Amino acid sequence: MLWGVLPMPVRAKWTGYIRYMLPYLLVLMLPLIILLSVIYRQAMDTLRVEIMKSSANNLIRVREELDRQFHGFQSISFQISMMPDMHPFRFLEDPLRGVNAKTVLGNYRVVSRDIFDLLYYVRPDDFMFSADTSVHVSRMGNTVFSYGSLDREVIMRDLNERIRWTIYPVDTVSLGGAHSERLLTYFFPISATRSTMHAATHSSVYGALCFYVLESYLDGLARSIAPLHDSALLMYDRNGQLLYVSGTEFGQFALTADRPELAEGVPRLWSLMGEDVFATSVTSSETGIRLVSLVRAKIMFDELNRLETLMMVCIIAIVLIGGSLIYWFVHRNYAPLSRLLDRVSVFYQPSRPGREIQWLQDALDYLTDQNRDLMGRVQKGDHSEAADVLLRLMRGEFMSEEAFGHDSARAGLVFHGTLYGAAVILGPSGAVHAVLAEFTERCAAGRLHLYVLYHTDFDKCVLLFSQDGGSYAALMRTFHELSSRLAAVCDTPATIGLGRYYRTPLDIPDAYADACAALDYRFVTGLGGVISHSDTLPSQYVASPYPHRLLERFRIALRQRNAEQAGLALEEVLAFLKNGSPPLLTARGLCFEVMLLVSAATQPGSDPPNLSMETFSSFETVDELIGFMRLYCQQITQSDTGDRFVQEMTEFIGQNACRMDFSIDAAAARSGMSVSRFSHQFKTCFGCNFIDYVTRVKIERAQEMMLRNDLPLADIAAAIGYASLSSFIRRFKQITGTTPGEFMRHHRERTM
């Protein structure tokens, strides 16, 4: 009840406010809820698995490091066995063997950073040698290199009798005096033939080599398994004897627990000290050493839970902050629309009460249409006035520069400088206009000012230009650049006829006449590129005499019905046209005379069909004229060829004219002719060029569609192959004399 008594602008404001704010909030909340319920939980599970796999992979790397260390010790023992000075036959007799042994062992200790010390013994010597000192056998195991939990008898028995390698568990080893270290001992027998993991016989072993590794080195490997978690590492030999356990309380307690059955490299949950741990086991295939890692599961899961809590707090904060920002932005951005409703209600009322937002949208569309229509009228008026001034200049209607300057300033034209001229461009209108629009805009930033005027011939346009400073050579470079751009985008060659340049704008009519004359000279030079007026001067070609004798030979051969001689004479005439570079009127007149002779000889008493000087003036180049002559000579003797061509092309164009990719190349390929020859044949048979005929077919299809269907003009234009609606309207008016809208209006008036 209260809502109904509120003013319409107030209701419109709050209706739109709530309608736009709630969807934003829902769109923000829904993905976050999905993220929490599905994606985030899956991500956490994946993270747990990856952490356990990472621990297993680190344990495998520790195993590889111990294998590498073992291979290094084995290699050192082999190298020492191969040293002549360390062999018992020479070593036992050498009085300086202690010095030599310490030097060799010291070098290996320097090279291998994980070796604390080495001990070398040759049976049955009275001394043992390390990298630092020499020890008498009687002191071994008593005062020097004595183990806290390993009997001296066991050590001495292994030194004198063991023939296979072994590893002594980590133990406190006295190094003399009060100095002691916790060391892991690798024992390798030295063979007389080779250093192996398994010596063949007792007789082949003549000594032993012990490697001492600090327990701190193993502690570093243990910490690398799970650097961020509380973990322990246990190391067993191939017989199951414990060699090492990390020094943490967690690791020491693991010694009293029953070892679980563990699969190779697969973490398993194990209960230890009243809590869950992840136990992983790997075994070396070469040494048989087994490594077991233990990682506290609670610490790992606590860190994941903290991460989960942090992410949830962040998501909730994002929701709250995002909701607040949406509320603030909607409130701020909707306020101007609310004020606009008050203004709009003065001149526009809604058609359906209760749809305030739609009312505002309709009002804005109404204002937009009115503004677009007004701007179009203004621009059209400016463009028409500017075009009118340029056309009057080109027709020579201005009597003084002051009068032209006054009218050009009023029309907004910038047309001043030291050079003035005109150019005429022949080429596909759509591509040429697109390139000229971009080119004139770029030139406007410099000293060259270009203006485009449409020609009565749809394939031509006129350029009027002025340049403030510069030279004619620089101007030519500019037009050659324009020609290159046109060649890159036009399907058929675009030709630019460039007139002479003048010093005043009142000479523009002469410049336009020069440009037209230069463009006509394409008949001799061919299509494409820039043809300057200086190229058309008489000094640019050598005048050839009229080939009377060749024409007489051709006429006699025709009268005698000698096809071979007539063909040879015709080829000589065509060669004269092609290579003699005759003037334009001479070439056209010669072709006209040749065809009159052919027609008179083959059809006495009758006029040649479709043959007039107007026909010859439509050709662009000498090559086109020669092609037309060849085709005409064939048609004059085979009259049914043209009928078949007209029938085939009418059907083919009717089927494909509305395709956007349809071109003269496809039609020429269908008839088996080159593009130039096809163009001549088509113009001869149909009385117009290919593009004009296809355009008429398209416009007729458009008229049929407008009469049968109530479709938008844009859809009709696209259906008949026009990508631009403006191009379609311009072509429609050019063919029919009216716009599509006027055509429909006239049709409705006739049917009423």
Residue pairs with C-beta under 8 A, 6 or more apart in sequence:
3 11
8 341
8 345
8 356
9 338
9 341
9 342
9 345
11 356
12 338
12 341
12 356
12 357
12 359
12 360
13 334
13 337
13 338
13 341
15 356
15 357
16 334
16 337
16 356
16 357
16 360
17 330
17 331
17 334
19 357
20 330
20 334
21 326
21 327
21 330
24 326
24 330
25 323
25 326
28 319
28 322
28 323
28 326
29 319
32 315
32 318
32 319
35 315
36 312
36 315
40 308
40 311
44 304
44 308
47 304
47 307
48 300
48 301
48 304
51 300
51 304
52 267
52 278
52 280
53 267
54 226
55 225
55 226
55 229
55 231
55 267
55 278
55 280
55 293
55 295
56 265
56 266
56 267
56 280
56 282
56 293
58 224
58 225
58 226
58 293
59 225
59 265
59 280
59 282
59 291
59 293
60 265
60 282
61 224
62 221
62 222
62 224
62 225
62 233
62 291
63 282
63 283
63 284
63 289
63 291
65 221
66 221
66 284
66 287
66 289
66 291
67 284
67 286
67 287
69 114
69 213
70 186
70 284
70 286
70 287
71 286
72 112
73 186
73 188
73 211
74 165
74 188
74 195
74 197
76 108
76 112
76 118
76 209
76 211
77 188
77 190
77 195
77 209
78 194
78 195
80 86
80 104
80 120
80 190
80 195
80 209
81 87
81 190
81 191
81 192
81 194
81 195
83 104
84 90
85 91
85 94
85 100
85 104
86 100
86 101
86 104
86 120
88 122
88 123
88 206
88 207
91 97
91 100
91 101
91 122
92 122
92 125
94 100
97 129
98 127
98 129
98 134
101 120
101 129
101 134
102 129
102 130
102 131
102 132
102 133
102 134
105 118
105 120
105 129
105 130
105 131
106 131
106 132
108 115
108 118
108 131
109 115
109 116
109 117
109 118
109 131
114 213
114 217
115 211
115 212
115 213
116 181
116 183
116 212
116 213
116 214
117 130
117 131
117 132
117 212
118 130
118 131
118 209
118 210
118 211
118 212
119 128
119 129
119 130
119 145
119 209
119 210
119 212
120 128
120 129
120 130
120 207
120 208
120 209
121 128
121 129
121 159
121 207
121 208
121 209
121 210
122 190
122 206
122 207
123 159
123 160
123 205
123 206
123 207
123 208
124 160
125 137
126 136
126 137
127 134
127 135
127 136
127 137
128 134
128 135
128 136
128 137
128 140
128 145
128 159
129 135
130 145
133 144
133 176
135 144
135 145
137 156
140 152
140 155
140 156
140 159
141 147
141 151
141 152
141 155
141 156
142 152
143 174
143 176
144 174
144 175
144 176
145 155
145 173
145 174
145 175
146 152
146 173
146 174
147 155
147 168
147 171
147 172
147 173
148 171
148 172
148 173
148 174
149 169
149 171
150 168
150 171
158 166
158 187
158 208
159 208
161 202
162 187
162 189
162 205
162 208
163 189
163 199
163 201
163 202
163 204
163 205
164 189
164 197
164 198
164 199
165 186
165 187
165 188
165 189
165 197
166 187
166 237
167 184
167 185
167 186
167 187
167 237
167 243
167 289
168 184
168 185
168 187
168 243
169 184
169 241
169 242
169 243
169 244
170 182
170 183
170 184
170 215
170 218
170 243
170 244
171 182
171 183
171 185
172 180
172 181
172 182
173 180
173 181
173 182
173 183
173 185
173 212
174 180
175 181
181 212
181 214
181 215
182 214
182 215
183 212
183 213
183 214
183 215
184 212
184 213
184 214
184 215
184 218
184 243
184 244
185 210
185 211
185 212
185 213
186 210
186 211
186 213
187 208
187 209
187 210
188 195
188 208
188 209
188 210
188 211
189 195
189 199
189 205
189 207
189 208
190 205
190 206
190 207
190 208
190 209
191 199
191 200
191 204
191 205
191 206
192 204
192 205
192 206
193 204
199 205
215 244
215 247
218 233
218 235
218 244
218 246
219 246
219 247
221 233
222 231
222 232
222 233
222 246
222 251
222 293
223 231
225 231
225 233
225 293
225 295
226 293
226 295
228 303
229 295
229 296
229 299
229 300
229 303
230 248
230 250
230 295
230 296
230 299
231 246
231 250
231 293
231 294
231 295
231 296
232 245
232 246
232 248
232 250
232 251
232 254
232 293
232 294
233 244
233 245
233 246
233 251
233 291
233 292
233 293
233 294
234 242
234 244
234 245
234 246
234 251
234 254
234 255
234 291
234 292
234 293
234 294
235 242
235 243
235 244
235 245
235 289
235 290
235 291
235 292
236 242
236 243
236 289
236 290
236 291
236 292
237 243
237 288
237 289
237 290
238 287
238 288
238 289
238 290
240 290
242 255
243 289
245 251
245 252
245 254
245 255
250 273
250 294
250 296
251 294
253 272
253 273
254 272
254 294
257 272
257 273
259 292
260 268
260 270
260 279
262 268
262 279
262 280
262 281
262 292
263 281
264 281
264 282
264 283
265 280
265 281
265 282
266 280
267 278
267 279
267 280
268 278
268 279
268 280
269 276
269 277
269 278
269 279
269 297
270 276
270 277
270 278
270 279
270 294
271 277
272 294
275 296
275 297
275 298
276 296
276 297
276 298
277 294
277 295
277 296
277 297
278 294
278 295
278 297
278 300
279 292
279 293
279 294
280 292
280 293
280 295
281 290
281 291
281 292
281 293
282 290
282 291
283 289
283 290
283 291
284 290
337 360
340 360
341 356
341 359
341 360
344 359
344 360
344 363
348 359
348 362
348 363
348 366
350 356
350 358
350 359
350 362
351 362
352 358
382 411
382 412
385 410
385 411
385 412
386 411
386 412
386 413
386 451
387 453
388 411
389 404
389 407
389 408
389 411
389 413
390 413
390 451
390 453
390 464
391 453
392 398
392 407
393 404
393 464
393 505
393 506
393 508
393 509
394 422
394 453
394 462
394 464
394 508
394 509
394 512
395 509
396 506
396 508
396 509
398 404
398 407
398 505
398 506
400 506
401 504
401 505
401 506
404 505
404 506
405 416
408 415
413 451
414 444
414 449
415 449
415 451
415 464
415 466
415 505
416 449
416 466
416 468
416 505
417 447
417 449
417 466
417 467
417 468
417 469
418 467
418 468
418 469
418 470
418 503
419 466
419 467
419 470
419 472
419 475
419 501
419 502
419 503
420 465
420 466
420 467
420 501
420 502
420 503
420 504
420 505
420 507
420 508
420 511
421 464
421 465
421 475
421 498
421 499
421 500
421 501
421 502
421 508
421 511
421 515
422 462
422 463
422 464
422 465
422 499
422 508
422 511
422 512
422 514
422 515
423 462
423 463
423 465
423 479
423 496
423 497
423 498
423 499
423 515
424 455
424 460
424 461
424 462
424 463
424 496
424 497
424 512
424 515
424 516
424 518
424 519
425 432
425 436
425 460
425 461
425 462
425 463
425 486
425 494
425 495
425 496
425 497
426 459
426 460
426 494
426 495
426 496
426 497
426 519
426 522
426 527
426 620
427 459
427 486
427 490
427 492
427 493
427 494
427 495
428 459
428 490
428 491
428 492
428 494
429 458
429 459
429 461
430 724
430 727
431 486
431 489
431 490
431 491
431 494
432 461
432 486
432 490
432 494
433 452
433 461
434 489
435 482
435 485
435 486
435 489
436 450
436 452
436 461
436 463
439 450
439 482
439 485
440 450
440 451
440 452
443 449
443 450
443 478
444 450
447 467
447 468
447 469
447 470
448 465
448 466
448 467
448 470
448 475
448 478
449 465
449 466
449 467
450 463
450 464
450 465
451 463
451 464
451 465
452 461
452 462
452 463
453 461
453 462
453 463
453 464
454 461
454 462
455 461
455 462
458 734
459 691
462 512
462 515
464 508
464 512
466 505
467 475
472 501
475 501
476 498
476 530
476 532
479 496
479 498
479 530
480 529
480 530
482 496
483 494
483 496
483 528
483 529
483 530
486 494
486 496
487 493
487 494
487 528
491 663
491 665
492 527
492 664
493 527
493 528
493 529
494 528
495 519
495 522
495 527
495 528
495 529
495 531
496 519
496 529
496 530
496 531
497 515
497 516
497 517
497 518
497 519
497 520
497 521
497 522
497 531
497 533
498 515
498 518
498 530
498 531
498 532
498 533
499 510
499 511
499 512
499 513
499 514
499 515
499 516
499 517
499 518
499 533
500 510
500 511
500 514
500 533
500 534
501 511
502 508
502 510
502 511
514 533
515 533
517 533
517 536
518 531
518 532
518 533
518 535
518 536
519 531
520 584
521 531
521 535
521 536
521 584
522 531
522 620
522 621
523 584
523 587
523 588
523 619
523 620
523 621
523 622
523 625
524 541
524 581
524 583
524 584
524 587
524 621
524 622
525 531
525 535
525 621
526 621
526 622
526 623
527 620
527 621
534 540
541 581
541 583
542 581
543 582
543 583
544 576
544 580
544 581
544 582
544 586
546 586
546 590
547 572
547 573
547 576
547 590
550 569
550 572
550 573
550 576
551 573
551 590
551 593
551 594
551 597
553 565
553 569
553 572
554 566
554 569
554 570
554 573
554 594
554 597
555 597
555 601
556 565
557 565
557 566
557 568
557 569
558 566
558 597
558 598
558 601
558 602
559 601
570 594
570 629
570 633
573 590
573 594
574 626
574 629
574 630
576 582
576 590
577 587
577 590
577 591
577 622
577 625
577 626
578 622
578 623
578 626
582 590
587 622
587 625
588 613
588 616
588 617
588 619
588 625
591 616
591 625
591 626
591 628
591 629
592 611
592 613
592 616
594 629
595 608
595 611
595 629
595 632
595 633
595 636
596 608
596 611
598 608
598 632
598 633
598 636
599 606
599 607
599 608
599 611
599 636
602 636
602 637
603 636
608 636
610 684
610 687
611 632
615 684
616 625
618 683
618 689
619 625
619 628
619 680
623 676
624 676
624 679
624 680
627 674
627 676
627 677
627 680
628 680
628 684
630 677
631 677
631 680
631 681
631 684
632 684
634 641
635 641
635 642
635 684
642 684
642 685
645 671
645 681
645 685
646 685
646 686
648 670
648 671
649 667
649 671
649 682
649 685
649 686
652 667
652 670
653 667
653 693
653 694
653 697
654 697
656 662
656 666
657 694
657 697
657 698
657 701
657 720
657 721
658 698
658 701
658 719
658 720
658 721
659 721
660 721
660 723
662 694
662 721
664 675
664 678
664 679
664 690
664 691
665 675
667 678
667 682
667 690
668 674
668 675
668 677
668 678
668 679
671 678
671 681
673 681
678 690
679 689
679 690
682 689
682 690
682 693
683 689
683 690
686 693
695 731
695 735
696 735
698 720
698 721
698 722
698 731
699 731
699 732
699 735
699 736
701 719
701 720
702 716
702 717
702 720
702 728
702 732
702 740
703 736
703 743
705 711
705 716
705 719
705 720
706 716
706 740
706 743
706 744
706 747
707 747
711 719
713 725
713 728
713 729
713 740
714 725
716 728
716 740
717 724
717 725
717 727
717 728
720 728
722 728
722 731
728 740
729 739
729 740
732 738
732 739
732 740
732 743
733 739
736 743
738 746
